[in-house]
Amino acid sequence: MSIQYFDLPYRIFLYVLAGLLGGVFGSFMDCMAYRMMHGLDWKKGRSRCDSCGHELGVLDLIPVFSWLYHKGKCRYCGAEIPKDCLYTEAGMALAYILLLHHYGISAYTIRYWLLAAYLLGLSLIDMKTYEIPDGFHIAGIITWLATLPLLEDPLHELKQGLLGALLIGGGILFISLIFDKVSGKEGLGGGDVKLLAVLGLCFGASLSLFNLICACVIGLVFVLVLKQNKIPFGPSISIAAFITMLSGDGIVSWYLSLF
């Protein structure tokens, strides 16, 4: 159901709710990524200040607001809180609002909200470790399966998803193996291939191809800007996936109309 069907006050309420939810998921994924990178159990224990170790309370954990209210510092020891926390929470809040605006109240909104959170988490880890934990791929597959029955034509979506995963994931795996054999160097990592396959499930064949092309362009831009021979590809795929969620259908339809 489109958001435009609701009165303005209710639309504002839904946007605010989506923003809060996005901020919460952004904060959670930031914390999860930090714990996973440092070998900590992300499922247990309360959040603590990285500097003084003080357990954080409710007033310290309100997305965006807490960082701004405390001026980016721990209210117990005064240590600075990285601006990355603010950017992560605000960015995810905006992402959730945009997805709600685009898809309205629908199963696609739920699917892409969850997918956006996974993409954020794996990107944060990939940027630091050049690895994407398999747990994120499993979570993406579960999300795809769980939301599949909620869509208008589940059987069609199932076929398109499997086709997208086979063509994009399988095709990239084949090309990557050939490249590794010929060049003697590692091309795409296994985590990147798995991520593209999972996105193939969620997007279908045509949108997955658009996502792949978009990710390659973004990755090339990162290489040119950062001037590094090796960069993590997960963030590029994730940014491309978000672009695909918001505008992929329109761009692909426009391109196909030219023929």
C-alpha positions as a Markdown table, in Angstrom:
| # | Residue | x | y | z |
|---|---|---|---|---|
| 1 | Met | 0.0 | 0.0 | 0.0 |
| 2 | Ser | 1.4 | 3.3 | -1.1 |
| 3 | Ile | 2.2 | 5.9 | 1.6 |
| 4 | Gln | 0.4 | 8.5 | -0.4 |
| 5 | Tyr | -2.9 | 6.9 | 0.5 |
| 6 | Phe | -2.6 | 8.1 | 4.1 |
| 7 | Asp | -3.2 | 11.6 | 5.4 |
| 8 | Leu | -0.2 | 13.8 | 5.9 |
| 9 | Pro | 0.0 | 13.5 | 9.7 |
| 10 | Tyr | -0.1 | 9.7 | 9.5 |
| 11 | Arg | 2.5 | 9.8 | 6.7 |
| 12 | Ile | 4.8 | 11.9 | 8.9 |
| 13 | Phe | 4.3 | 9.4 | 11.7 |
| 14 | Leu | 5.2 | 6.5 | 9.5 |
| 15 | Tyr | 8.3 | 8.3 | 8.2 |
| 16 | Val | 9.4 | 9.1 | 11.7 |
| 17 | Leu | 8.8 | 5.5 | 12.8 |
| 18 | Ala | 10.8 | 4.2 | 9.8 |
| 19 | Gly | 13.6 | 6.6 | 10.7 |
| 20 | Leu | 13.8 | 5.5 | 14.3 |
| 21 | Leu | 13.7 | 1.8 | 13.3 |
| 22 | Gly | 16.5 | 2.5 | 10.8 |
| 23 | Gly | 18.6 | 4.2 | 13.4 |
| 24 | Val | 18.1 | 1.3 | 15.8 |
| 25 | Phe | 19.2 | -1.2 | 13.1 |
| 26 | Gly | 22.1 | 1.0 | 12.2 |
| 27 | Ser | 23.3 | 1.2 | 15.8 |
| 28 | Phe | 22.8 | -2.5 | 16.2 |
| 29 | Met | 24.8 | -3.4 | 13.1 |
| 30 | Asp | 27.6 | -1.1 | 14.1 |
| 31 | Cys | 27.8 | -2.7 | 17.5 |
| 32 | Met | 27.6 | -6.2 | 16.0 |
| 33 | Ala | 30.3 | -5.5 | 13.4 |
| 34 | Tyr | 32.6 | -4.1 | 16.1 |
| 35 | Arg | 32.2 | -7.1 | 18.3 |
| 36 | Met | 32.6 | -9.6 | 15.5 |
| 37 | Met | 35.8 | -7.9 | 14.3 |
| 38 | His | 37.2 | -8.1 | 17.9 |
| 39 | Gly | 36.2 | -11.7 | 18.5 |
| 40 | Leu | 33.5 | -10.8 | 21.0 |
| 41 | Asp | 30.0 | -12.4 | 21.3 |
| 42 | Trp | 27.6 | -10.0 | 19.7 |
| 43 | Lys | 24.6 | -11.8 | 21.1 |
| 44 | Lys | 25.4 | -11.3 | 24.8 |
| 45 | Gly | 26.2 | -8.4 | 27.1 |
| 46 | Arg | 25.2 | -4.8 | 27.3 |
| 47 | Ser | 26.8 | -2.1 | 25.2 |
| 48 | Arg | 29.7 | -0.3 | 27.0 |
| 49 | Cys | 32.0 | 2.6 | 26.4 |
| 50 | Asp | 35.1 | 1.5 | 24.5 |
| 51 | Ser | 37.2 | 3.9 | 26.6 |
| 52 | Cys | 36.0 | 3.5 | 30.2 |
| 53 | Gly | 34.0 | 0.3 | 29.9 |
| 54 | His | 31.0 | 1.9 | 31.6 |
| 55 | Glu | 27.7 | 0.1 | 30.8 |
| 56 | Leu | 25.6 | 2.4 | 28.6 |
| 57 | Gly | 22.1 | 3.4 | 29.6 |
| 58 | Val | 18.9 | 4.2 | 27.7 |
| 59 | Leu | 19.9 | 7.9 | 27.2 |
| 60 | Asp | 23.2 | 6.8 | 25.6 |
| 61 | Leu | 21.6 | 4.5 | 23.1 |
| 62 | Ile | 19.0 | 6.6 | 21.3 |
| 63 | Pro | 20.1 | 6.6 | 17.7 |
| 64 | Val | 21.5 | 10.0 | 16.4 |
| 65 | Phe | 19.9 | 11.9 | 19.3 |
| 66 | Ser | 22.3 | 10.5 | 22.0 |
| 67 | Trp | 25.4 | 11.4 | 19.9 |
| 68 | Leu | 24.1 | 14.9 | 19.2 |
| 69 | Tyr | 22.9 | 15.5 | 22.8 |
| 70 | His | 26.2 | 14.5 | 24.4 |
| 71 | Lys | 28.1 | 16.3 | 21.6 |
| 72 | Gly | 29.8 | 13.1 | 20.5 |
| 73 | Lys | 31.3 | 12.3 | 23.9 |
| 74 | Cys | 30.8 | 9.6 | 26.5 |
| 75 | Arg | 28.8 | 11.2 | 29.4 |
| 76 | Tyr | 30.8 | 9.1 | 31.9 |
| 77 | Cys | 34.4 | 9.7 | 30.9 |
| 78 | Gly | 34.2 | 12.3 | 28.2 |
| 79 | Ala | 36.0 | 10.2 | 25.6 |
| 80 | Glu | 35.1 | 11.1 | 22.0 |
| 81 | Ile | 32.6 | 8.8 | 20.2 |
| 82 | Pro | 33.6 | 8.2 | 16.6 |
| 83 | Lys | 31.6 | 10.2 | 14.1 |
| 84 | Asp | 31.2 | 6.9 | 12.2 |
| 85 | Cys | 28.5 | 5.9 | 14.7 |
| 86 | Leu | 26.5 | 9.1 | 13.9 |
| 87 | Tyr | 26.9 | 8.6 | 10.1 |
| 88 | Thr | 25.9 | 4.9 | 10.4 |
| 89 | Glu | 22.7 | 5.6 | 12.4 |
| 90 | Ala | 21.7 | 8.6 | 10.4 |
| 91 | Gly | 22.4 | 6.9 | 7.1 |
| 92 | Met | 20.4 | 3.8 | 8.0 |
| 93 | Ala | 17.5 | 6.0 | 9.2 |
| 94 | Leu | 17.4 | 7.8 | 5.9 |
| 95 | Ala | 17.6 | 4.5 | 4.0 |
| 96 | Tyr | 14.6 | 3.1 | 5.8 |
| 97 | Ile | 12.6 | 6.3 | 5.1 |
| 98 | Leu | 13.4 | 6.2 | 1.4 |
| 99 | Leu | 12.6 | 2.5 | 1.2 |
| 100 | Leu | 9.2 | 3.1 | 2.9 |
| 101 | His | 8.5 | 6.0 | 0.6 |
| 102 | His | 9.3 | 3.9 | -2.5 |
| 103 | Tyr | 7.6 | 0.6 | -1.6 |
| 104 | Gly | 4.9 | 1.7 | 0.9 |
| 105 | Ile | 3.6 | -0.7 | 3.4 |
| 106 | Ser | 4.5 | -4.0 | 1.7 |
| 107 | Ala | 6.5 | -7.2 | 2.0 |
| 108 | Tyr | 9.2 | -5.6 | -0.2 |
| 109 | Thr | 9.7 | -2.9 | 2.4 |
| 110 | Ile | 10.2 | -5.5 | 5.1 |
| 111 | Arg | 12.6 | -7.5 | 2.9 |
| 112 | Tyr | 14.7 | -4.5 | 1.9 |
| 113 | Trp | 14.8 | -3.1 | 5.4 |
| 114 | Leu | 16.3 | -6.3 | 6.6 |
| 115 | Leu | 18.6 | -6.6 | 3.6 |
| 116 | Ala | 19.8 | -3.1 | 4.0 |
| 117 | Ala | 20.8 | -3.8 | 7.6 |
| 118 | Tyr | 22.7 | -7.0 | 6.6 |
| 119 | Leu | 24.5 | -5.0 | 3.9 |
| 120 | Leu | 25.5 | -2.4 | 6.4 |
| 121 | Gly | 26.9 | -4.9 | 8.8 |
| 122 | Leu | 28.9 | -6.9 | 6.3 |
| 123 | Ser | 30.2 | -3.7 | 4.7 |
| 124 | Leu | 31.6 | -2.5 | 8.0 |
| 125 | Ile | 33.3 | -5.8 | 8.6 |
| 126 | Asp | 34.6 | -6.1 | 5.0 |
| 127 | Met | 36.1 | -2.6 | 5.1 |
| 128 | Lys | 38.3 | -3.7 | 8.0 |
| 129 | Thr | 39.0 | -7.4 | 7.4 |
| 130 | Tyr | 38.4 | -8.0 | 3.7 |
| 131 | Glu | 36.1 | -10.8 | 4.7 |
| 132 | Ile | 32.3 | -11.3 | 4.8 |
| 133 | Pro | 31.1 | -13.7 | 7.5 |
| 134 | Asp | 28.8 | -16.5 | 6.1 |
| 135 | Gly | 26.2 | -15.6 | 8.8 |
| 136 | Phe | 25.2 | -12.5 | 6.7 |
| 137 | His | 24.6 | -14.7 | 3.6 |
| 138 | Ile | 22.5 | -17.1 | 5.7 |
| 139 | Ala | 20.5 | -14.2 | 7.1 |
| 140 | Gly | 19.9 | -12.9 | 3.6 |
| 141 | Ile | 18.6 | -16.3 | 2.3 |
| 142 | Ile | 16.3 | -16.7 | 5.4 |
| 143 | Thr | 14.9 | -13.2 | 4.7 |
| 144 | Trp | 14.3 | -14.0 | 1.1 |
| 145 | Leu | 12.5 | -17.2 | 2.0 |
| 146 | Ala | 10.5 | -15.7 | 4.8 |
| 147 | Thr | 9.2 | -12.8 | 2.7 |
| 148 | Leu | 8.5 | -14.9 | -0.4 |
| 149 | Pro | 5.0 | -16.1 | 0.6 |
| 150 | Leu | 4.0 | -12.5 | 1.3 |
| 151 | Leu | 4.6 | -11.3 | -2.2 |
| 152 | Glu | 1.8 | -11.1 | -4.8 |
| 153 | Asp | 3.2 | -13.9 | -7.0 |
| 154 | Pro | 5.4 | -16.1 | -4.9 |
| 155 | Leu | 6.0 | -18.8 | -7.6 |
| 156 | His | 7.1 | -16.2 | -10.1 |
| 157 | Glu | 9.4 | -14.6 | -7.5 |
| 158 | Leu | 10.8 | -18.0 | -6.6 |
| 159 | Lys | 11.7 | -18.8 | -10.2 |
| 160 | Gln | 13.2 | -15.3 | -10.8 |
| 161 | Gly | 15.2 | -15.5 | -7.6 |
| 162 | Leu | 16.7 | -18.9 | -8.4 |
| 163 | Leu | 17.5 | -17.8 | -11.9 |
| 164 | Gly | 19.2 | -14.6 | -10.7 |
| 165 | Ala | 21.3 | -16.5 | -8.1 |
| 166 | Leu | 22.3 | -19.1 | -10.7 |
| 167 | Leu | 23.1 | -16.7 | -13.5 |
| 168 | Ile | 24.9 | -14.0 | -11.4 |
| 169 | Gly | 26.3 | -16.0 | -8.6 |
| 170 | Gly | 27.2 | -19.0 | -10.7 |
| 171 | Gly | 28.4 | -16.9 | -13.6 |
| 172 | Ile | 30.7 | -14.7 | -11.5 |
| 173 | Leu | 32.0 | -17.8 | -9.7 |
| 174 | Phe | 32.9 | -19.4 | -13.0 |
| 175 | Ile | 34.6 | -16.3 | -14.3 |
| 176 | Ser | 36.5 | -15.8 | -11.1 |
| 177 | Leu | 37.8 | -19.3 | -11.1 |
| 178 | Ile | 39.0 | -18.9 | -14.7 |
| 179 | Phe | 40.7 | -15.6 | -13.8 |
| 180 | Asp | 42.4 | -17.1 | -10.8 |
| 181 | Lys | 43.7 | -20.1 | -12.9 |
| 182 | Val | 45.0 | -17.9 | -15.8 |
| 183 | Ser | 46.5 | -15.0 | -13.8 |
| 184 | Gly | 47.6 | -16.9 | -10.7 |
| 185 | Lys | 46.0 | -14.2 | -8.6 |
| 186 | Glu | 42.8 | -14.1 | -6.6 |
| 187 | Gly | 40.0 | -12.2 | -8.2 |
| 188 | Leu | 36.8 | -11.9 | -6.3 |
| 189 | Gly | 36.7 | -13.4 | -2.8 |
| 190 | Gly | 34.3 | -16.2 | -2.0 |
| 191 | Gly | 32.3 | -13.8 | 0.3 |
| 192 | Asp | 31.7 | -11.4 | -2.6 |
| 193 | Val | 30.5 | -14.2 | -4.9 |
| 194 | Lys | 28.1 | -15.5 | -2.2 |
| 195 | Leu | 26.8 | -12.0 | -1.6 |
| 196 | Leu | 26.0 | -11.5 | -5.3 |
| 197 | Ala | 24.2 | -14.9 | -5.3 |
| 198 | Val | 22.1 | -13.9 | -2.3 |
| 199 | Leu | 21.2 | -10.6 | -4.0 |
| 200 | Gly | 20.4 | -12.6 | -7.1 |
| 201 | Leu | 17.7 | -14.4 | -5.0 |
| 202 | Cys | 16.3 | -11.1 | -3.8 |
| 203 | Phe | 16.4 | -9.1 | -7.1 |
| 204 | Gly | 15.9 | -11.7 | -9.8 |
| 205 | Ala | 18.0 | -12.0 | -13.0 |
| 206 | Ser | 17.6 | -8.5 | -14.7 |
| 207 | Leu | 17.9 | -6.4 | -11.6 |
| 208 | Ser | 20.9 | -8.6 | -10.4 |
| 209 | Leu | 22.7 | -7.9 | -13.6 |
| 210 | Phe | 22.0 | -4.2 | -13.2 |
| 211 | Asn | 23.3 | -4.5 | -9.6 |
| 212 | Leu | 26.5 | -6.2 | -10.7 |
| 213 | Ile | 27.2 | -3.5 | -13.4 |
| 214 | Cys | 26.5 | -0.8 | -10.9 |
| 215 | Ala | 28.8 | -2.4 | -8.3 |
| 216 | Cys | 31.7 | -2.7 | -10.8 |
| 217 | Val | 31.4 | 1.0 | -11.6 |
| 218 | Ile | 31.3 | 2.0 | -7.9 |
| 219 | Gly | 34.2 | -0.3 | -7.2 |
| 220 | Leu | 36.2 | 1.3 | -10.0 |
| 221 | Val | 35.5 | 4.8 | -8.6 |
| 222 | Phe | 36.7 | 3.7 | -5.2 |
| 223 | Val | 39.9 | 2.4 | -6.7 |
| 224 | Leu | 40.5 | 5.6 | -8.6 |
| 225 | Val | 39.7 | 7.8 | -5.6 |
| 226 | Leu | 41.5 | 5.8 | -2.9 |
| 227 | Lys | 44.4 | 5.0 | -5.3 |
| 228 | Gln | 44.7 | 1.5 | -3.9 |
| 229 | Asn | 45.2 | -1.7 | -5.9 |
| 230 | Lys | 43.1 | -3.7 | -3.5 |
| 231 | Ile | 39.8 | -2.6 | -2.0 |
| 232 | Pro | 37.0 | -4.6 | -0.3 |
| 233 | Phe | 34.2 | -5.2 | -2.9 |
| 234 | Gly | 31.4 | -5.7 | -0.3 |
| 235 | Pro | 30.7 | -2.0 | 0.3 |
| 236 | Ser | 30.5 | -1.4 | -3.5 |
| 237 | Ile | 28.1 | -4.3 | -3.9 |
| 238 | Ser | 26.0 | -3.0 | -1.0 |
| 239 | Ile | 25.8 | 0.6 | -2.3 |
| 240 | Ala | 24.8 | -0.8 | -5.7 |
| 241 | Ala | 22.2 | -3.0 | -4.1 |
| 242 | Phe | 20.6 | 0.0 | -2.4 |
| 243 | Ile | 20.6 | 1.9 | -5.7 |
| 244 | Thr | 19.0 | -1.2 | -7.2 |
| 245 | Met | 16.3 | -1.3 | -4.5 |
| 246 | Leu | 15.3 | 2.4 | -5.1 |
| 247 | Ser | 15.7 | 2.8 | -8.9 |
| 248 | Gly | 16.7 | -0.5 | -10.5 |
| 249 | Asp | 13.2 | -1.3 | -11.9 |
| 250 | Gly | 12.8 | 2.1 | -13.5 |
| 251 | Ile | 16.3 | 2.1 | -15.1 |
| 252 | Val | 16.0 | -1.4 | -16.4 |
| 253 | Ser | 12.5 | -0.7 | -17.8 |
| 254 | Trp | 13.8 | 2.5 | -19.5 |
| 255 | Tyr | 16.8 | 0.6 | -21.0 |
| 256 | Leu | 14.6 | -2.2 | -22.3 |
| 257 | Ser | 12.2 | 0.3 | -23.9 |
| 258 | Leu | 15.0 | 1.5 | -26.2 |
| 259 | Phe | 14.8 | -1.8 | -28.1 |
